[in-house]
Amino acid sequence: MIAHIQGRVVELEKDQIVLEVGGVGLQVYVPTPLITRVRPGENISLFTQLVVREESLTIYGFETKEYRQFFNLLMGVNGIGPRSALSILSTLEPGIIRRAVIHEQAEIFTRVPGIGMKTGQKILLHLQDRIKAVPGMEPLAAMSETDSEVLAALTSLGYSVIEAQSALQSIPAGTPPDVETRLRLALQYFSKP
């Protein structure tokens, strides 16, 4: 198994990078937030998981061992394959997944495109005995319908779900609950230097 690779980024695509290692270009699927942070020519180090299928050998890469661990845990859920596990990790970081599992918040998983409440509950049930609590893990606030609309508007403008969630979190407490005001304030988050 290939557990770790280090090399130079040659190419970036939507959900993968080409990493040159010893003169060989390896296609590595990575979470979306990583693609937004690396640049061609940059040297990076990834913890990897090789997924063997009858018709292919695919490498998935992660910045930390924790991301790789969560990737493997998610693939153990019935109906979640490597692409879905990667999509979940592109939307929800391990800390958010851990908090959702500890506090039994299956609705958090519905933030991932293509994951409904039923699949969210399956993920929750599968991970409950496999993820341990960490001190200071308070429950995540359920997203209001207004914030869901703002999140949808931001993602339709081309921002990633993680970027949109960060913008939502930057909205000051006590802001009126109307979509227009909250969207305007969320967009201001992106104009900060």
Steps between C-alpha positions, in 0.01 A plus 500: 500500500613857434466676837681828435630692198695819459549685175449806285155610387491494120131543426178590682152386403157513664554216749852379427860602463785354299799460727844438351687245711839383374423600142159326500172695502250349743133592480381553859141580599492752786237699696397826332642733770849362433470577127420863580813536716773340286662640187681332209870468572445475875640199690247325723480192716183288520376206705344268246255216464520269200155374397512185291207421275469235232552757224722759672755597762419843642702710746326734743717754684454697821696763692469318833469145631169603658350582159617162369355326805161667448511414128540131590229519766257660255571235234386240754147642486270291279442699179794740546782442255831684470358784289217563748742482795723755324197724435410487870856596597493780242199648680543401866834492678567217751424722803152577366437131423617400849275763664200393289550135597552569872185715517297281260442778245434303181370817329857636486579241231222636277724804437695273265361506145332166425466392866145487634371450851476121463866470396596750772339271757683197357832688530416601856412143604814357341734754660347512850711218646808589297546868591589609851407828666762770547468754787333827396277348231180705519217422257485682167215740460238380257499716188193720464301500178625856430864395539435198277378740230806723548726191479328393177537852355872512583569158349307596186736800473793258486616491863569158651274373778784544750560861386125569520480351851795717612323807361180405685693461825645851455153660509466689831257364759176697510496561123142509366388159371416613146685343205605827334670646807673174592615445139641854480696450823621156388627648172692765696696214657655429157600862440715518817876507430 
